[in-house]
Amino acid sequence: AQSVTQPDARVTVSEGASLQLRCKYSSSVTPYLFWYVQYPRQGLQLLLKYYSGDPVVQGVNGFEAEFSKSNSSFHLRKASVHWSDSAVYFCAVSITGNTRKLIFGLGTTLQVQP
Amino acid sequence: GPKVLQIPSHQIIDMGQMVTLNCDPVSNHLYFYWYKQILGQQMEFLVNFYNGKVMEKSKLFKDQFSVERPDGSYFTLKIQPTALEDSAVYFCASSTDSDTEVFFGKGTRLTVV
């Protein structure tokens, strides 16, 4: 069975600082990997996704993530955060097939301090 | 980008009553999903639906739950009867046949009292 671990429940950084949110997955095959962001009282919005190829993928709003097969990880990064990045970030995996469900991590709440 | 619309955004219902949550998926999408998120917890898969039938459901998809998409209109989640533990935000999502990217609605906050 697949699972996703986000070890940091809450991360606090100062505006302008760099950011890394960690995600590790467990799967018998390389899954499709996603990062979603959830702003208060909003649905999930896709930041970026990885299917194959270049392990560093670029997303919206300056976010990028790096896939590591050896570490079973898909960490999210941003060079310089803005206060508006404060939100909950979810890492998710999906196994191809006709069932198509996303398995989410518990999420990491990011608080950006001015 | 593509939008999934959920109606209503918030519903309060008495325990034991029936509730129907409505979802208007992206127009050319063929896969539909419901996820449940209890406050402060992770999003959890409930069910997915394709070609008029349930493809997979989780253990959270109790016998009191049902889904349908009558006449290609709204994709609905019906809970009958509701229980206190059904209080959560329910997110609808949809995707195409050829791409696993899933688009989510803003959710319906269900409060069972």
HADDOCK unambig.tbl for C-alpha pairs under 7 A between the chains (distance, minus, plus):
assign (segid A and resid 42 and name CA) (segid B and resid 106 and name CA) 4.88 0.50 0.50
assign (segid A and resid 43 and name CA) (segid B and resid 104 and name CA) 5.97 0.50 0.50
assign (segid A and resid 43 and name CA) (segid B and resid 105 and name CA) 5.38 0.50 0.50
assign (segid A and resid 43 and name CA) (segid B and resid 106 and name CA) 3.75 0.50 0.50
assign (segid A and resid 43 and name CA) (segid B and resid 107 and name CA) 6.03 0.50 0.50
assign (segid A and resid 44 and name CA) (segid B and resid 104 and name CA) 5.88 0.50 0.50
assign (segid A and resid 99 and name CA) (segid B and resid 55 and name CA) 5.88 0.50 0.50
assign (segid A and resid 99 and name CA) (segid B and resid 56 and name CA) 5.98 0.50 0.50
assign (segid A and resid 101 and name CA) (segid B and resid 45 and name CA) 6.76 0.50 0.50
assign (segid A and resid 102 and name CA) (segid B and resid 45 and name CA) 6.93 0.50 0.50
assign (segid A and resid 104 and name CA) (segid B and resid 42 and name CA) 6.64 0.50 0.50
assign (segid A and resid 104 and name CA) (segid B and resid 43 and name CA) 6.24 0.50 0.50
assign (segid A and resid 105 and name CA) (segid B and resid 42 and name CA) 6.43 0.50 0.50
assign (segid A and resid 106 and name CA) (segid B and resid 41 and name CA) 6.34 0.50 0.50
assign (segid A and resid 106 and name CA) (segid B and resid 42 and name CA) 4.55 0.50 0.50
assign (segid A and resid 107 and name CA) (segid B and resid 42 and name CA) 6.56 0.50 0.50
